[in-house]
Amino acid sequence: MNQIMLSLSKEELEALIRRVVREELSYLLRVSVSSLLEDLRQEGPDDSAEDDLLLQESLKILQEYRDKPGAWMK
């Protein structure tokens, strides 16, 4: 078995870990978003009345939280 010994400073190790995590997260986000957009099985049947109800409820929530930026973090 071949072994390689590397010396990294704490800062270099942290930078490496951040880079790997950032690359993995960006990959997972690309895969997840694209698969959701391509897979329409999660979509229910067309229901204009239900769509309108959801839109009205969403607009109501937007109005309630418009002046409360901290509420968006929840």
GUROPA-694619 format. One record per residue: residue in one letter; chain; x, y, z of N, C-alpha, C, O in turn. Coordinates in pm, 1 decimal. Example, Ala and Ser with C-alpha at 12.3 -4.5 7.8 and 13.67 -1.06 7.14 Angstrom:
<torvos>
<rest=A kette=A n_px=1319.0 n_py=-569.0 n_pz=780.0 ca_px=1230.0 ca_py=-450.0 ca_pz=780.0 c_px=1320.0 c_py=-330.0 c_pz=780.0 o_px=1423.6 o_py=-331.9 o_pz=846.5>
<rest=S kette=A n_px=1285.0 n_py=-225.0 n_pz=708.0 ca_px=1367.0 ca_py=-106.0 ca_pz=714.0 c_px=1290.0 c_py=3.0 c_pz=787.0 o_px=1340.9 o_py=113.8 o_pz=803.9>
</torvos>
This chain:
<torvos>
<rest=M kette=A n_px=85.1 n_py=-117.2 n_pz=0.0 ca_px=0.0 ca_py=0.0 ca_pz=0.0 c_px=90.2 c_py=124.3 c_pz=0.0 o_px=182.7 o_py=135.2 o_pz=80.4>
<rest=N kette=A n_px=61.9 n_py=215.1 n_pz=-89.5 ca_px=136.9 ca_py=340.7 ca_pz=-94.7 c_px=74.4 c_py=441.5 c_pz=0.1 o_px=-47.9 o_py=451.7 o_pz=9.2>
<rest=Q kette=A n_px=157.0 n_py=514.4 n_pz=69.4 ca_px=108.8 ca_py=616.2 ca_pz=161.7 c_px=175.8 c_py=747.6 c_pz=129.8 o_px=291.9 o_py=752.0 o_pz=88.9>
<rest=I kette=A n_px=101.7 n_py=854.0 n_pz=148.9 ca_px=154.7 ca_py=988.1 ca_pz=128.9 c_px=128.3 c_py=1066.4 c_pz=256.2 o_px=17.3 o_py=1064.1 o_pz=309.2>
<rest=M kette=A n_px=227.7 n_py=1133.9 n_pz=304.1 ca_px=213.2 ca_py=1219.2 ca_pz=422.2 c_px=210.8 c_py=1364.4 c_pz=376.0 o_px=298.6 o_py=1408.4 o_pz=301.8>
<rest=L kette=A n_px=111.9 n_py=1436.2 n_pz=419.6 ca_px=100.9 ca_py=1577.9 ca_pz=387.1 c_px=96.3 c_py=1658.1 c_pz=515.8 o_px=40.7 o_py=1614.4 o_pz=616.6>
<rest=S kette=A n_px=154.6 n_py=1774.0 n_pz=510.4 ca_px=145.0 ca_py=1865.9 ca_pz=623.3 c_px=59.9 c_py=1983.9 c_pz=580.5 o_px=89.7 o_py=2051.9 o_pz=482.3>
<rest=L kette=A n_px=-45.8 n_py=2006.6 n_pz=655.4 ca_px=-134.7 ca_py=2119.7 ca_pz=627.8 c_px=-148.5 c_py=2202.1 c_pz=754.2 o_px=-155.2 o_py=2150.1 o_pz=865.6>
<rest=S kette=A n_px=-152.4 n_py=2331.3 n_pz=732.9 ca_px=-181.0 ca_py=2418.0 ca_pz=847.4 c_px=-331.2 c_py=2410.1 c_pz=877.0 o_px=-409.3 o_py=2360.9 o_pz=795.6>
<rest=K kette=A n_px=-368.6 n_py=2458.1 n_pz=991.7 ca_px=-509.9 ca_py=2459.0 ca_pz=1028.2 c_px=-590.2 c_py=2538.4 c_pz=926.1 o_px=-699.5 o_py=2496.8 o_pz=887.7>
<rest=E kette=A n_px=-537.3 n_py=2653.0 n_pz=881.5 ca_px=-606.2 ca_py=2736.6 ca_pz=784.6 c_px=-621.2 c_py=2665.7 c_pz=649.7 o_px=-725.5 o_py=2676.0 o_pz=585.2>
<rest=E kette=A n_px=-516.8 n_py=2593.8 n_pz=607.5 ca_px=-523.8 ca_py=2520.4 ca_pz=481.3 c_px=-625.2 c_py=2407.6 c_pz=488.4 o_px=-698.7 o_py=2383.6 o_pz=392.6>
<rest=L kette=A n_px=-629.4 n_py=2338.0 n_pz=601.8 ca_px=-726.6 ca_py=2230.5 ca_pz=619.6 c_px=-869.0 c_py=2285.0 c_pz=617.6 o_px=-956.7 o_py=2227.0 o_pz=553.5>
<rest=E kette=A n_px=-892.6 n_py=2396.0 n_pz=687.5 ca_px=-1025.2 ca_py=2457.0 ca_pz=688.5 c_px=-1065.9 c_py=2500.9 c_pz=548.2 o_px=-1180.5 o_py=2481.2 o_pz=507.8>
<rest=A kette=A n_px=-972.6 n_py=2560.2 n_pz=473.8 ca_px=-1002.6 ca_py=2603.3 ca_pz=337.1 c_px=-1036.9 c_py=2483.7 c_pz=248.8 o_px=-1128.9 o_py=2490.7 o_pz=167.3>
<rest=L kette=A n_px=-963.0 n_py=2374.1 n_pz=264.9 ca_px=-989.5 ca_py=2253.5 ca_pz=187.4 c_px=-1127.0 c_py=2196.3 c_pz=219.7 o_px=-1202.4 o_py=2160.0 o_pz=129.4>
<rest=I kette=A n_px=-1159.3 n_py=2188.6 n_pz=347.1 ca_px=-1289.7 ca_py=2135.8 ca_pz=388.7 c_px=-1401.7 c_py=2223.4 c_pz=334.7 o_px=-1501.5 o_py=2172.3 o_pz=283.8>
<rest=R kette=A n_px=-1386.0 n_py=2354.9 n_pz=345.3 ca_px=-1488.8 ca_py=2447.0 ca_pz=293.7 c_px=-1508.5 c_py=2427.8 c_pz=143.1 o_px=-1621.3 o_py=2426.8 o_pz=93.8>
<rest=R kette=A n_px=-1398.2 n_py=2412.9 n_pz=71.8 ca_px=-1406.9 ca_py=2395.4 ca_pz=-74.0 c_px=-1481.1 c_py=2267.2 c_pz=-108.7 o_px=-1568.3 o_py=2267.5 o_pz=-195.6>
<rest=V kette=A n_px=-1447.0 n_py=2157.7 n_pz=-41.6 ca_px=-1512.7 ca_py=2030.8 ca_pz=-69.7 c_px=-1661.2 c_py=2038.3 c_pz=-35.9 o_px=-1744.7 o_py=1993.3 o_pz=-114.4>
<rest=V kette=A n_px=-1694.6 n_py=2093.9 n_pz=78.6 ca_px=-1834.7 ca_py=2105.2 ca_pz=118.8 c_px=-1910.6 c_py=2193.4 c_pz=20.1 o_px=-2021.7 o_py=2159.2 o_pz=-20.4>
<rest=R kette=A n_px=-1852.0 n_py=2306.5 n_pz=-18.8 ca_px=-1917.3 ca_py=2397.1 ca_pz=-112.7 c_px=-1942.5 c_py=2327.1 c_pz=-247.0 o_px=-2050.5 o_py=2340.4 o_pz=-304.5>
<rest=E kette=A n_px=-1843.3 n_py=2252.9 n_pz=-296.7 ca_px=-1860.1 ca_py=2183.1 ca_pz=-423.5 c_px=-1966.5 c_py=2074.3 c_pz=-413.7 o_px=-2046.9 o_py=2057.5 o_pz=-505.4>
<rest=E kette=A n_px=-1967.1 n_py=2000.8 n_pz=-303.5 ca_px=-2067.0 ca_py=1895.3 ca_pz=-286.4 c_px=-2207.8 c_py=1952.5 c_pz=-274.6 o_px=-2301.8 o_py=1899.9 o_pz=-334.2>
<rest=L kette=A n_px=-2222.2 n_py=2059.7 n_pz=-198.2 ca_px=-2353.9 ca_py=2121.6 ca_pz=-183.9 c_px=-2403.3 c_py=2177.8 c_pz=-316.5 o_px=-2520.6 o_py=2162.4 o_pz=-350.7>
<rest=S kette=A n_px=-2314.9 n_py=2242.6 n_pz=-391.2 ca_px=-2358.4 ca_py=2297.5 ca_pz=-519.6 c_px=-2399.6 c_py=2185.5 c_pz=-614.2 o_px=-2495.2 o_py=2201.1 o_pz=-690.2>
<rest=Y kette=A n_px=-2328.8 n_py=2072.7 n_pz=-610.5 ca_px=-2367.2 ca_py=1957.6 ca_pz=-693.0 c_px=-2504.3 c_py=1904.8 c_pz=-650.6 o_px=-2590.5 o_py=1880.6 o_pz=-735.0>
<rest=L kette=A n_px=-2524.0 n_py=1887.3 n_pz=-521.0 ca_px=-2651.8 ca_py=1834.1 ca_pz=-471.9 c_px=-2767.1 c_py=1927.3 c_pz=-504.8 o_px=-2875.9 o_py=1881.4 o_pz=-539.5>
<rest=L kette=A n_px=-2744.2 n_py=2057.8 n_pz=-494.3 ca_px=-2850.6 ca_py=2153.1 ca_pz=-527.0 c_px=-2885.2 c_py=2147.8 c_pz=-674.9 o_px=-3002.7 o_py=2153.9 o_pz=-711.2>
<rest=R kette=A n_px=-2784.6 n_py=2136.5 n_pz=-760.4 ca_px=-2811.1 ca_py=2127.0 ca_pz=-904.5 c_px=-2890.4 c_py=2001.0 c_pz=-935.6 o_px=-2986.3 o_py=2005.6 o_pz=-1012.6>
<rest=V kette=A n_px=-2851.7 n_py=1890.2 n_pz=-877.3 ca_px=-2918.9 ca_py=1763.1 ca_pz=-904.1 c_px=-3061.3 c_py=1766.2 c_pz=-850.4 o_px=-3154.3 o_py=1725.3 o_pz=-919.8>
<rest=S kette=A n_px=-3079.5 n_py=1813.9 n_pz=-728.4 ca_px=-3212.3 ca_py=1814.6 ca_pz=-666.2 c_px=-3308.7 c_py=1904.1 c_pz=-741.9 o_px=-3421.3 o_py=1863.9 o_pz=-770.8>
<rest=V kette=A n_px=-3265.0 n_py=2025.4 n_pz=-774.1 ca_px=-3353.8 ca_py=2119.5 ca_pz=-842.6 c_px=-3388.9 c_py=2067.7 c_pz=-980.5 o_px=-3505.4 o_py=2070.9 o_pz=-1019.9>
<rest=S kette=A n_px=-3290.5 n_py=2020.1 n_pz=-1054.1 ca_px=-3320.0 ca_py=1972.2 ca_pz=-1189.2 c_px=-3411.0 c_py=1850.5 c_pz=-1185.6 o_px=-3499.7 o_py=1837.9 o_pz=-1270.0>
<rest=S kette=A n_px=-3391.1 n_py=1760.4 n_pz=-1089.7 ca_px=-3476.1 ca_py=1641.9 ca_pz=-1085.3 c_px=-3619.7 c_py=1678.8 c_pz=-1047.5 o_px=-3714.2 o_py=1618.0 o_pz=-1097.8>
<rest=L kette=A n_px=-3636.6 n_py=1777.0 n_pz=-960.2 ca_px=-3772.2 ca_py=1821.3 ca_pz=-925.8 c_px=-3840.7 c_py=1884.2 c_pz=-1045.7 o_px=-3959.1 o_py=1860.1 o_pz=-1069.7>
<rest=L kette=A n_px=-3767.4 n_py=1964.3 n_pz=-1120.8 ca_px=-3826.8 ca_py=2030.8 ca_pz=-1235.7 c_px=-3859.5 c_py=1931.6 c_pz=-1347.4 o_px=-3955.8 o_py=1951.7 o_pz=-1421.3>
<rest=E kette=A n_px=-3781.0 n_py=1825.4 n_pz=-1360.2 ca_px=-3803.2 ca_py=1728.8 ca_pz=-1466.6 c_px=-3908.5 c_py=1623.5 c_pz=-1429.8 o_px=-3968.4 o_py=1562.4 o_pz=-1518.2>
<rest=D kette=A n_px=-3930.6 n_py=1602.9 n_pz=-1302.6 ca_px=-4023.9 ca_py=1499.5 ca_pz=-1258.1 c_px=-4155.5 c_py=1564.3 c_pz=-1217.9 o_px=-4165.1 o_py=1625.0 o_pz=-1111.2>
<rest=L kette=A n_px=-4254.5 n_py=1552.0 n_pz=-1300.9 ca_px=-4383.1 ca_py=1616.8 ca_pz=-1275.2 c_px=-4479.7 c_py=1527.9 c_pz=-1197.2 o_px=-4597.1 o_py=1562.0 o_pz=-1182.8>
<rest=R kette=A n_px=-4431.2 n_py=1414.0 n_pz=-1146.6 ca_px=-4520.9 ca_py=1325.4 ca_pz=-1071.3 c_px=-4569.5 c_py=1389.8 c_pz=-941.9 o_px=-4674.5 o_py=1352.1 o_pz=-889.9>
<rest=Q kette=A n_px=-4492.8 n_py=1488.6 n_pz=-888.3 ca_px=-4534.7 ca_py=1552.7 ca_pz=-763.6 c_px=-4649.1 c_py=1651.4 c_pz=-787.3 o_px=-4710.5 o_py=1700.1 o_pz=-692.4>
<rest=E kette=A n_px=-4677.1 n_py=1680.3 n_pz=-914.4 ca_px=-4784.8 ca_py=1773.2 ca_pz=-947.3 c_px=-4918.5 c_py=1701.5 c_pz=-940.7 o_px=-4933.9 o_py=1589.9 o_pz=-990.2>
<rest=G kette=A n_px=-5013.2 n_py=1767.3 n_pz=-879.2 ca_px=-5147.0 ca_py=1710.9 ca_pz=-873.6 c_px=-5225.3 c_py=1751.2 c_pz=-997.6 o_px=-5171.9 o_py=1816.3 o_pz=-1087.4>
<rest=P kette=A n_px=-5351.2 n_py=1712.4 n_pz=-1001.9 ca_px=-5434.3 ca_py=1749.4 ca_pz=-1117.0 c_px=-5458.6 c_py=1900.7 c_pz=-1118.5 o_px=-5450.3 o_py=1967.2 o_pz=-1015.3>
<rest=D kette=A n_px=-5488.6 n_py=1953.1 n_pz=-1236.7 ca_px=-5520.0 ca_py=2095.7 ca_pz=-1247.7 c_px=-5646.6 c_py=2126.0 c_pz=-1169.5 o_px=-5749.4 o_py=2060.5 o_pz=-1186.7>
<rest=D kette=A n_px=-5637.3 n_py=2226.5 n_pz=-1083.3 ca_px=-5751.0 ca_py=2266.2 ca_pz=-1001.4 c_px=-5742.0 c_py=2417.1 c_pz=-982.3 o_px=-5677.7 o_py=2465.2 o_pz=-888.9>
<rest=S kette=A n_px=-5807.1 n_py=2491.0 n_pz=-1071.4 ca_px=-5798.4 ca_py=2637.2 ca_pz=-1069.5 c_px=-5848.3 c_py=2695.9 c_pz=-937.9 o_px=-5789.9 o_py=2791.7 o_pz=-887.2>
<rest=A kette=A n_px=-5953.8 n_py=2640.8 n_pz=-882.8 ca_px=-6008.6 ca_py=2693.5 ca_pz=-757.6 c_px=-5907.9 c_py=2676.9 c_pz=-644.7 o_px=-5887.0 o_py=2769.1 o_pz=-565.8>
<rest=E kette=A n_px=-5845.9 n_py=2560.5 n_pz=-636.7 ca_px=-5744.8 ca_py=2535.8 ca_pz=-532.6 c_px=-5622.6 c_py=2623.5 c_pz=-554.2 o_px=-5564.4 o_py=2674.4 o_pz=-458.4>
<rest=D kette=A n_px=-5583.3 n_py=2641.4 n_pz=-681.2 ca_px=-5470.3 ca_py=2729.0 ca_pz=-712.5 c_px=-5497.5 c_py=2871.8 c_pz=-667.8 o_px=-5409.9 o_py=2937.4 o_pz=-611.3>
<rest=D kette=A n_px=-5617.5 n_py=2919.6 n_pz=-692.9 ca_px=-5654.1 ca_py=3054.9 ca_pz=-650.8 c_px=-5652.5 c_py=3068.8 c_pz=-498.8 o_px=-5608.0 o_py=3170.4 o_pz=-445.4>
<rest=L kette=A n_px=-5701.2 n_py=2966.2 n_pz=-430.0 ca_px=-5701.0 ca_py=2967.2 ca_pz=-283.6 c_px=-5557.3 c_py=2972.1 c_pz=-230.3 o_px=-5527.3 o_py=3049.8 o_pz=-139.7>
<rest=L kette=A n_px=-5469.3 n_py=2889.9 n_pz=-286.1 ca_px=-5329.4 ca_py=2890.5 ca_pz=-244.3 c_px=-5263.4 c_py=3025.6 c_pz=-271.4 o_px=-5185.3 o_py=3074.6 o_pz=-190.0>
<rest=L kette=A n_px=-5295.2 n_py=3084.8 n_pz=-385.6 ca_px=-5240.5 ca_py=3215.3 ca_pz=-419.0 c_px=-5286.8 c_py=3320.7 c_pz=-319.2 o_px=-5205.7 o_py=3401.0 o_pz=-272.9>
<rest=Q kette=A n_px=-5414.4 n_py=3322.0 n_pz=-285.3 ca_px=-5467.0 ca_py=3419.6 ca_pz=-189.7 c_px=-5404.0 c_py=3401.4 c_pz=-52.0 o_px=-5370.0 o_py=3499.7 o_pz=13.9>
<rest=E kette=A n_px=-5388.0 n_py=3276.6 n_pz=-7.9 ca_px=-5324.6 ca_py=3251.3 ca_pz=121.7 c_px=-5178.0 c_py=3296.6 c_pz=120.2 o_px=-5128.7 o_py=3351.8 o_pz=218.5>
<rest=S kette=A n_px=-5110.3 n_py=3273.3 n_pz=10.1 ca_px=-4969.9 ca_py=3315.1 ca_pz=-2.1 c_px=-4958.0 c_py=3466.8 c_pz=0.7 o_px=-4870.8 o_py=3521.2 o_pz=68.3>
<rest=L kette=A n_px=-5044.1 n_py=3534.0 n_pz=-71.4 ca_px=-5041.1 ca_py=3680.8 ca_pz=-71.9 c_px=-5071.2 c_py=3738.0 c_pz=66.0 o_px=-5012.5 o_py=3838.4 o_pz=106.4>
<rest=K kette=A n_px=-5162.5 n_py=3674.0 n_pz=137.8 ca_px=-5195.1 ca_py=3717.8 ca_pz=273.8 c_px=-5072.0 c_py=3705.6 c_pz=364.3 o_px=-5042.0 o_py=3796.9 o_pz=441.3>
<rest=I kette=A n_px=-5002.0 n_py=3594.3 n_pz=354.9 ca_px=-4881.7 ca_py=3573.6 ca_pz=435.7 c_px=-4773.9 c_py=3674.5 c_pz=398.4 o_px=-4706.8 o_py=3729.2 o_pz=486.0>
<rest=L kette=A n_px=-4757.0 n_py=3699.2 n_pz=269.0 ca_px=-4659.0 ca_py=3799.3 ca_pz=225.1 c_px=-4689.9 c_py=3936.7 c_pz=283.7 o_px=-4599.5 o_py=4007.6 o_pz=327.7>
<rest=Q kette=A n_px=-4816.1 n_py=3973.5 n_pz=284.2 ca_px=-4856.3 ca_py=4102.8 ca_pz=341.4 c_px=-4828.3 c_py=4108.0 c_pz=491.7 o_px=-4781.9 o_py=4209.6 o_pz=543.5>
<rest=E kette=A n_px=-4856.8 n_py=3997.8 n_pz=560.9 ca_px=-4836.0 ca_py=3994.5 ca_pz=705.7 c_px=-4688.8 c_py=4010.0 c_pz=742.1 o_px=-4655.5 o_py=4078.3 o_pz=838.9>
<rest=Y kette=A n_px=-4600.8 n_py=3947.1 n_pz=665.0 ca_px=-4459.1 ca_py=3945.0 ca_pz=699.0 c_px=-4375.7 c_py=4047.9 c_pz=623.1 o_px=-4253.6 o_py=4051.0 o_pz=638.0>
<rest=R kette=A n_px=-4438.1 n_py=4129.9 n_pz=544.0 ca_px=-4366.5 ca_py=4226.3 ca_pz=461.2 c_px=-4273.0 c_py=4314.2 c_pz=542.9 o_px=-4160.1 o_py=4340.1 o_pz=501.2>
<rest=D kette=A n_px=-4318.2 n_py=4359.8 n_pz=657.7 ca_px=-4239.1 ca_py=4451.3 ca_pz=739.8 c_px=-4165.8 c_py=4380.0 c_pz=853.4 o_px=-4116.2 o_py=4445.2 o_pz=945.4>
<rest=K kette=A n_px=-4158.5 n_py=4247.9 n_pz=848.0 ca_px=-4091.7 ca_py=4169.6 ca_pz=952.6 c_px=-3985.6 c_py=4079.1 c_pz=888.3 o_px=-4009.6 o_py=3959.6 o_pz=871.4>
<rest=P kette=A n_px=-3869.0 n_py=4134.0 n_pz=852.3 ca_px=-3769.5 ca_py=4052.6 ca_pz=783.7 c_px=-3724.7 c_py=3931.0 c_pz=864.4 o_px=-3691.1 o_py=3828.1 o_pz=805.8>
<rest=G kette=A n_px=-3723.5 n_py=3940.3 n_pz=996.7 ca_px=-3681.6 ca_py=3827.1 ca_pz=1077.7 c_px=-3775.3 c_py=3708.0 c_pz=1064.7 o_px=-3732.8 o_py=3593.9 o_pz=1083.2>
<rest=A kette=A n_px=-3899.6 n_py=3732.0 n_pz=1033.9 ca_px=-3997.7 ca_py=3624.5 ca_pz=1021.8 c_px=-3967.9 c_py=3534.5 c_pz=901.1 o_px=-4004.7 o_py=3417.1 o_pz=901.6>
<rest=W kette=A n_px=-3902.8 n_py=3587.3 n_pz=800.0 ca_px=-3870.1 ca_py=3508.2 ca_pz=681.1 c_px=-3767.3 c_py=3401.0 c_pz=712.3 o_px=-3758.3 o_py=3301.2 o_pz=640.8>
<rest=M kette=A n_px=-3690.5 n_py=3420.1 n_pz=817.1 ca_px=-3584.5 ca_py=3323.9 ca_pz=851.8 c_px=-3642.9 c_py=3197.4 c_pz=912.7 o_px=-3575.6 o_py=3094.4 o_pz=914.3>
<rest=K kette=A n_px=-3764.7 n_py=3201.8 n_pz=962.3 ca_px=-3825.8 ca_py=3084.5 ca_pz=1024.4 c_px=-3866.4 c_py=2992.0 c_pz=914.4 o_px=-3920.8 o_py=2884.8 o_pz=940.8>
</torvos>
